[in-house]
Amino acid sequence: MRAGSPGTKTAGQWVSAGETEEAEEVEKTEEAEETEESAGRVVDAAMSEVLKLD
């Protein structure tokens, strides 16, 4: 970002720094949720395998 500019230019539109930070936060939250879902599937699969051993 240039000194004195109102924000960053994205796809031909100026975006304020606050909006950019908010979008990054949303993206991080979505990635965390996907990681959590993936981990849950791994745990479910592992528990399934453990139960088969009984």
PyMOL Python script that loads the backbone (N, CA, C, O; Angstrom):
from pymol import cmd

cmd.read_pdbstr("""\
ATOM      1  N   MET A   1       0.852  -1.167   0.000  1.00  0.00           N
ATOM      2  CA  MET A   1       0.000   0.000   0.000  1.00  0.00           C
ATOM      3  C   MET A   1       0.904   1.238   0.000  1.00  0.00           C
ATOM      4  O   MET A   1       1.871   1.313   0.758  1.00  0.00           O
ATOM      5  N   ARG A   2       0.582   2.182  -0.840  1.00  0.00           N
ATOM      6  CA  ARG A   2       1.357   3.421  -0.927  1.00  0.00           C
ATOM      7  C   ARG A   2       1.041   4.312   0.270  1.00  0.00           C
ATOM      8  O   ARG A   2      -0.067   4.295   0.807  1.00  0.00           O
ATOM      9  N   ALA A   3       2.031   5.080   0.667  1.00  0.00           N
ATOM     10  CA  ALA A   3       1.797   6.045   1.745  1.00  0.00           C
ATOM     11  C   ALA A   3       0.743   7.042   1.289  1.00  0.00           C
ATOM     12  O   ALA A   3       0.827   7.573   0.181  1.00  0.00           O
ATOM     13  N   GLY A   4      -0.227   7.294   2.117  1.00  0.00           N
ATOM     14  CA  GLY A   4      -1.272   8.255   1.792  1.00  0.00           C
ATOM     15  C   GLY A   4      -2.433   7.678   1.020  1.00  0.00           C
ATOM     16  O   GLY A   4      -3.399   8.393   0.755  1.00  0.00           O
ATOM     17  N   SER A   5      -2.379   6.414   0.648  1.00  0.00           N
ATOM     18  CA  SER A   5      -3.504   5.830  -0.081  1.00  0.00           C
ATOM     19  C   SER A   5      -4.584   5.396   0.914  1.00  0.00           C
ATOM     20  O   SER A   5      -4.269   5.063   2.057  1.00  0.00           O
ATOM     21  N   PRO A   6      -5.843   5.395   0.495  1.00  0.00           N
ATOM     22  CA  PRO A   6      -6.937   5.070   1.418  1.00  0.00           C
ATOM     23  C   PRO A   6      -7.028   3.593   1.764  1.00  0.00           C
ATOM     24  O   PRO A   6      -7.731   3.227   2.706  1.00  0.00           O
ATOM     25  N   GLY A   7      -6.351   2.759   1.046  1.00  0.00           N
ATOM     26  CA  GLY A   7      -6.416   1.320   1.300  1.00  0.00           C
ATOM     27  C   GLY A   7      -5.662   0.588   0.218  1.00  0.00           C
ATOM     28  O   GLY A   7      -4.699   1.118  -0.337  1.00  0.00           O
ATOM     29  N   THR A   8      -6.079  -0.605  -0.086  1.00  0.00           N
ATOM     30  CA  THR A   8      -5.440  -1.372  -1.140  1.00  0.00           C
ATOM     31  C   THR A   8      -6.407  -1.515  -2.299  1.00  0.00           C
ATOM     32  O   THR A   8      -7.625  -1.478  -2.122  1.00  0.00           O
ATOM     33  N   LYS A   9      -5.849  -1.679  -3.479  1.00  0.00           N
ATOM     34  CA  LYS A   9      -6.689  -1.818  -4.666  1.00  0.00           C
ATOM     35  C   LYS A   9      -6.831  -3.307  -4.969  1.00  0.00           C
ATOM     36  O   LYS A   9      -5.838  -4.007  -5.168  1.00  0.00           O
ATOM     37  N   THR A  10      -8.059  -3.776  -5.002  1.00  0.00           N
ATOM     38  CA  THR A  10      -8.342  -5.178  -5.249  1.00  0.00           C
ATOM     39  C   THR A  10      -9.351  -5.276  -6.380  1.00  0.00           C
ATOM     40  O   THR A  10     -10.433  -4.695  -6.298  1.00  0.00           O
ATOM     41  N   ALA A  11      -9.011  -5.998  -7.422  1.00  0.00           N
ATOM     42  CA  ALA A  11      -9.902  -6.203  -8.573  1.00  0.00           C
ATOM     43  C   ALA A  11     -10.474  -4.884  -9.085  1.00  0.00           C
ATOM     44  O   ALA A  11     -11.656  -4.788  -9.415  1.00  0.00           O
ATOM     45  N   GLY A  12      -9.612  -3.872  -9.143  1.00  0.00           N
ATOM     46  CA  GLY A  12     -10.033  -2.600  -9.698  1.00  0.00           C
ATOM     47  C   GLY A  12     -10.800  -1.707  -8.752  1.00  0.00           C
ATOM     48  O   GLY A  12     -11.249  -0.635  -9.158  1.00  0.00           O
ATOM     49  N   GLN A  13     -10.967  -2.110  -7.499  1.00  0.00           N
ATOM     50  CA  GLN A  13     -11.717  -1.299  -6.537  1.00  0.00           C
ATOM     51  C   GLN A  13     -10.835  -1.011  -5.328  1.00  0.00           C
ATOM     52  O   GLN A  13     -10.055  -1.858  -4.893  1.00  0.00           O
ATOM     53  N   TRP A  14     -10.972   0.193  -4.798  1.00  0.00           N
ATOM     54  CA  TRP A  14     -10.231   0.526  -3.585  1.00  0.00           C
ATOM     55  C   TRP A  14     -10.952  -0.067  -2.382  1.00  0.00           C
ATOM     56  O   TRP A  14     -12.169   0.059  -2.242  1.00  0.00           O
ATOM     57  N   VAL A  15     -10.182  -0.714  -1.521  1.00  0.00           N
ATOM     58  CA  VAL A  15     -10.738  -1.332  -0.318  1.00  0.00           C
ATOM     59  C   VAL A  15     -10.038  -0.695   0.872  1.00  0.00           C
ATOM     60  O   VAL A  15      -8.812  -0.589   0.892  1.00  0.00           O
ATOM     61  N   SER A  16     -10.802  -0.277   1.851  1.00  0.00           N
ATOM     62  CA  SER A  16     -10.192   0.348   3.031  1.00  0.00           C
ATOM     63  C   SER A  16      -9.395  -0.692   3.811  1.00  0.00           C
ATOM     64  O   SER A  16      -9.657  -1.892   3.724  1.00  0.00           O
ATOM     65  N   ALA A  17      -8.436  -0.216   4.560  1.00  0.00           N
ATOM     66  CA  ALA A  17      -7.602  -1.125   5.356  1.00  0.00           C
ATOM     67  C   ALA A  17      -8.456  -1.943   6.321  1.00  0.00           C
ATOM     68  O   ALA A  17      -8.174  -3.121   6.539  1.00  0.00           O
ATOM     69  N   GLY A  18      -9.496  -1.339   6.904  1.00  0.00           N
ATOM     70  CA  GLY A  18     -10.369  -2.062   7.830  1.00  0.00           C
ATOM     71  C   GLY A  18     -11.089  -3.205   7.154  1.00  0.00           C
ATOM     72  O   GLY A  18     -11.217  -4.286   7.729  1.00  0.00           O
ATOM     73  N   GLU A  19     -11.568  -2.978   5.928  1.00  0.00           N
ATOM     74  CA  GLU A  19     -12.260  -4.040   5.193  1.00  0.00           C
ATOM     75  C   GLU A  19     -11.293  -5.166   4.843  1.00  0.00           C
ATOM     76  O   GLU A  19     -11.666  -6.339   4.870  1.00  0.00           O
ATOM     77  N   THR A  20     -10.052  -4.811   4.515  1.00  0.00           N
ATOM     78  CA  THR A  20      -9.048  -5.826   4.191  1.00  0.00           C
ATOM     79  C   THR A  20      -8.774  -6.704   5.405  1.00  0.00           C
ATOM     80  O   THR A  20      -8.711  -7.928   5.292  1.00  0.00           O
ATOM     81  N   GLU A  21      -8.609  -6.068   6.579  1.00  0.00           N
ATOM     82  CA  GLU A  21      -8.367  -6.833   7.800  1.00  0.00           C
ATOM     83  C   GLU A  21      -9.549  -7.737   8.123  1.00  0.00           C
ATOM     84  O   GLU A  21      -9.360  -8.879   8.544  1.00  0.00           O
ATOM     85  N   GLU A  22     -10.758  -7.239   7.931  1.00  0.00           N
ATOM     86  CA  GLU A  22     -11.957  -8.036   8.208  1.00  0.00           C
ATOM     87  C   GLU A  22     -12.014  -9.246   7.278  1.00  0.00           C
ATOM     88  O   GLU A  22     -12.331 -10.351   7.718  1.00  0.00           O
ATOM     89  N   ALA A  23     -11.711  -9.045   6.002  1.00  0.00           N
ATOM     90  CA  ALA A  23     -11.724 -10.149   5.035  1.00  0.00           C
ATOM     91  C   ALA A  23     -10.676 -11.189   5.390  1.00  0.00           C
ATOM     92  O   ALA A  23     -10.923 -12.388   5.262  1.00  0.00           O
ATOM     93  N   GLU A  24      -9.506 -10.742   5.836  1.00  0.00           N
ATOM     94  CA  GLU A  24      -8.459 -11.684   6.240  1.00  0.00           C
ATOM     95  C   GLU A  24      -8.897 -12.482   7.464  1.00  0.00           C
ATOM     96  O   GLU A  24      -8.627 -13.680   7.555  1.00  0.00           O
ATOM     97  N   GLU A  25      -9.571 -11.825   8.402  1.00  0.00           N
ATOM     98  CA  GLU A  25     -10.048 -12.499   9.612  1.00  0.00           C
ATOM     99  C   GLU A  25     -11.102 -13.557   9.258  1.00  0.00           C
ATOM    100  O   GLU A  25     -11.083 -14.660   9.804  1.00  0.00           O
ATOM    101  N   VAL A  26     -12.014 -13.219   8.348  1.00  0.00           N
ATOM    102  CA  VAL A  26     -13.038 -14.170   7.902  1.00  0.00           C
ATOM    103  C   VAL A  26     -12.369 -15.373   7.251  1.00  0.00           C
ATOM    104  O   VAL A  26     -12.760 -16.514   7.498  1.00  0.00           O
ATOM    105  N   GLU A  27     -11.355 -15.118   6.417  1.00  0.00           N
ATOM    106  CA  GLU A  27     -10.650 -16.209   5.738  1.00  0.00           C
ATOM    107  C   GLU A  27      -9.962 -17.114   6.754  1.00  0.00           C
ATOM    108  O   GLU A  27     -10.013 -18.337   6.628  1.00  0.00           O
ATOM    109  N   LYS A  28      -9.321 -16.523   7.758  1.00  0.00           N
ATOM    110  CA  LYS A  28      -8.654 -17.323   8.795  1.00  0.00           C
ATOM    111  C   LYS A  28      -9.676 -18.166   9.559  1.00  0.00           C
ATOM    112  O   LYS A  28      -9.411 -19.326   9.873  1.00  0.00           O
ATOM    113  N   THR A  29     -10.834 -17.590   9.858  1.00  0.00           N
ATOM    114  CA  THR A  29     -11.887 -18.314  10.579  1.00  0.00           C
ATOM    115  C   THR A  29     -12.386 -19.489   9.750  1.00  0.00           C
ATOM    116  O   THR A  29     -12.584 -20.582  10.280  1.00  0.00           O
ATOM    117  N   GLU A  30     -12.592 -19.272   8.453  1.00  0.00           N
ATOM    118  CA  GLU A  30     -13.062 -20.347   7.576  1.00  0.00           C
ATOM    119  C   GLU A  30     -12.020 -21.459   7.494  1.00  0.00           C
ATOM    120  O   GLU A  30     -12.374 -22.637   7.516  1.00  0.00           O
ATOM    121  N   GLU A  31     -10.733 -21.098   7.399  1.00  0.00           N
ATOM    122  CA  GLU A  31      -9.672 -22.107   7.354  1.00  0.00           C
ATOM    123  C   GLU A  31      -9.626 -22.896   8.657  1.00  0.00           C
ATOM    124  O   GLU A  31      -9.417 -24.109   8.640  1.00  0.00           O
ATOM    125  N   ALA A  32      -9.819 -22.223   9.776  1.00  0.00           N
ATOM    126  CA  ALA A  32      -9.811 -22.901  11.078  1.00  0.00           C
ATOM    127  C   ALA A  32     -10.972 -23.873  11.177  1.00  0.00           C
ATOM    128  O   ALA A  32     -10.819 -24.980  11.693  1.00  0.00           O
ATOM    129  N   GLU A  33     -12.137 -23.462  10.684  1.00  0.00           N
ATOM    130  CA  GLU A  33     -13.308 -24.348  10.718  1.00  0.00           C
ATOM    131  C   GLU A  33     -13.080 -25.574   9.840  1.00  0.00           C
ATOM    132  O   GLU A  33     -13.452 -26.684  10.220  1.00  0.00           O
ATOM    133  N   GLU A  34     -12.471 -25.383   8.665  1.00  0.00           N
ATOM    134  CA  GLU A  34     -12.185 -26.519   7.788  1.00  0.00           C
ATOM    135  C   GLU A  34     -11.194 -27.468   8.445  1.00  0.00           C
ATOM    136  O   GLU A  34     -11.339 -28.687   8.351  1.00  0.00           O
ATOM    137  N   THR A  35     -10.180 -26.907   9.112  1.00  0.00           N
ATOM    138  CA  THR A  35      -9.190 -27.737   9.806  1.00  0.00           C
ATOM    139  C   THR A  35      -9.858 -28.522  10.928  1.00  0.00           C
ATOM    140  O   THR A  35      -9.570 -29.703  11.123  1.00  0.00           O
ATOM    141  N   GLU A  36     -10.747 -27.868  11.661  1.00  0.00           N
ATOM    142  CA  GLU A  36     -11.457 -28.522  12.758  1.00  0.00           C
ATOM    143  C   GLU A  36     -12.329 -29.662  12.232  1.00  0.00           C
ATOM    144  O   GLU A  36     -12.369 -30.740  12.825  1.00  0.00           O
ATOM    145  N   GLU A  37     -13.026 -29.426  11.120  1.00  0.00           N
ATOM    146  CA  GLU A  37     -13.865 -30.475  10.528  1.00  0.00           C
ATOM    147  C   GLU A  37     -13.009 -31.650  10.071  1.00  0.00           C
ATOM    148  O   GLU A  37     -13.375 -32.806  10.280  1.00  0.00           O
ATOM    149  N   SER A  38     -11.871 -31.355   9.449  1.00  0.00           N
ATOM    150  CA  SER A  38     -10.970 -32.402   8.981  1.00  0.00           C
ATOM    151  C   SER A  38     -10.447 -33.214  10.166  1.00  0.00           C
ATOM    152  O   SER A  38     -10.397 -34.443  10.107  1.00  0.00           O
ATOM    153  N   ALA A  39     -10.059 -32.526  11.237  1.00  0.00           N
ATOM    154  CA  ALA A  39      -9.566 -33.218  12.430  1.00  0.00           C
ATOM    155  C   ALA A  39     -10.661 -34.100  13.020  1.00  0.00           C
ATOM    156  O   ALA A  39     -10.398 -35.212  13.477  1.00  0.00           O
ATOM    157  N   GLY A  40     -11.881 -33.596  13.005  1.00  0.00           N
ATOM    158  CA  GLY A  40     -12.999 -34.392  13.518  1.00  0.00           C
ATOM    159  C   GLY A  40     -13.189 -35.671  12.722  1.00  0.00           C
ATOM    160  O   GLY A  40     -13.482 -36.722  13.293  1.00  0.00           O
ATOM    161  N   ARG A  41     -13.023 -35.591  11.405  1.00  0.00           N
ATOM    162  CA  ARG A  41     -13.155 -36.793  10.568  1.00  0.00           C
ATOM    163  C   ARG A  41     -12.042 -37.785  10.866  1.00  0.00           C
ATOM    164  O   ARG A  41     -12.273 -38.994  10.877  1.00  0.00           O
ATOM    165  N   VAL A  42     -10.828 -37.280  11.110  1.00  0.00           N
ATOM    166  CA  VAL A  42      -9.705 -38.158  11.438  1.00  0.00           C
ATOM    167  C   VAL A  42      -9.960 -38.868  12.763  1.00  0.00           C
ATOM    168  O   VAL A  42      -9.724 -40.070  12.885  1.00  0.00           O
ATOM    169  N   VAL A  43     -10.441 -38.125  13.752  1.00  0.00           N
ATOM    170  CA  VAL A  43     -10.740 -38.714  15.057  1.00  0.00           C
ATOM    171  C   VAL A  43     -11.847 -39.752  14.921  1.00  0.00           C
ATOM    172  O   VAL A  43     -11.755 -40.828  15.512  1.00  0.00           O
ATOM    173  N   ASP A  44     -12.886 -39.449  14.156  1.00  0.00           N
ATOM    174  CA  ASP A  44     -13.978 -40.404  13.956  1.00  0.00           C
ATOM    175  C   ASP A  44     -13.464 -41.685  13.310  1.00  0.00           C
ATOM    176  O   ASP A  44     -13.843 -42.783  13.720  1.00  0.00           O
ATOM    177  N   ALA A  45     -12.610 -41.552  12.310  1.00  0.00           N
ATOM    178  CA  ALA A  45     -12.062 -42.725  11.632  1.00  0.00           C
ATOM    179  C   ALA A  45     -11.191 -43.539  12.589  1.00  0.00           C
ATOM    180  O   ALA A  45     -11.245 -44.769  12.586  1.00  0.00           O
ATOM    181  N   ALA A  46     -10.400 -42.865  13.397  1.00  0.00           N
ATOM    182  CA  ALA A  46      -9.543 -43.559  14.357  1.00  0.00           C
ATOM    183  C   ALA A  46     -10.382 -44.288  15.394  1.00  0.00           C
ATOM    184  O   ALA A  46     -10.085 -45.433  15.734  1.00  0.00           O
ATOM    185  N   MET A  47     -11.416 -43.647  15.895  1.00  0.00           N
ATOM    186  CA  MET A  47     -12.291 -44.298  16.882  1.00  0.00           C
ATOM    187  C   MET A  47     -12.980 -45.509  16.268  1.00  0.00           C
ATOM    188  O   MET A  47     -13.165 -46.527  16.935  1.00  0.00           O
ATOM    189  N   SER A  48     -13.355 -45.401  15.019  1.00  0.00           N
ATOM    190  CA  SER A  48     -13.984 -46.515  14.328  1.00  0.00           C
ATOM    191  C   SER A  48     -13.026 -47.706  14.268  1.00  0.00           C
ATOM    192  O   SER A  48     -13.424 -48.848  14.496  1.00  0.00           O
ATOM    193  N   GLU A  49     -11.762 -47.422  13.957  1.00  0.00           N
ATOM    194  CA  GLU A  49     -10.757 -48.488  13.896  1.00  0.00           C
ATOM    195  C   GLU A  49     -10.526 -49.102  15.278  1.00  0.00           C
ATOM    196  O   GLU A  49     -10.372 -50.317  15.398  1.00  0.00           O
ATOM    197  N   VAL A  50     -10.501 -48.278  16.305  1.00  0.00           N
ATOM    198  CA  VAL A  50     -10.305 -48.779  17.673  1.00  0.00           C
ATOM    199  C   VAL A  50     -11.461 -49.689  18.052  1.00  0.00           C
ATOM    200  O   VAL A  50     -11.250 -50.742  18.654  1.00  0.00           O
ATOM    201  N   LEU A  51     -12.668 -49.297  17.708  1.00  0.00           N
ATOM    202  CA  LEU A  51     -13.834 -50.108  18.058  1.00  0.00           C
ATOM    203  C   LEU A  51     -13.825 -51.445  17.320  1.00  0.00           C
ATOM    204  O   LEU A  51     -14.336 -52.439  17.837  1.00  0.00           O
ATOM    205  N   LYS A  52     -13.253 -51.478  16.123  1.00  0.00           N
ATOM    206  CA  LYS A  52     -13.155 -52.742  15.379  1.00  0.00           C
ATOM    207  C   LYS A  52     -12.222 -53.721  16.074  1.00  0.00           C
ATOM    208  O   LYS A  52     -12.375 -54.934  15.924  1.00  0.00           O
ATOM    209  N   LEU A  53     -11.250 -53.208  16.838  1.00  0.00           N
ATOM    210  CA  LEU A  53     -10.288 -54.075  17.513  1.00  0.00           C
ATOM    211  C   LEU A  53     -10.894 -54.809  18.702  1.00  0.00           C
ATOM    212  O   LEU A  53     -10.399 -55.860  19.107  1.00  0.00           O
ATOM    213  N   ASP A  54     -11.958 -54.257  19.255  1.00  0.00           N
ATOM    214  CA  ASP A  54     -12.578 -54.878  20.440  1.00  0.00           C
ATOM    215  C   ASP A  54     -13.213 -56.198  20.132  1.00  0.00           C
ATOM    216  O   ASP A  54     -13.772 -56.837  21.024  1.00  0.00           O
TER     217      ASP A  54
END
""", "prot")
cmd.dss("prot")
cmd.show_as("cartoon", "prot")
cmd.util.cbc("prot")
cmd.orient("prot")
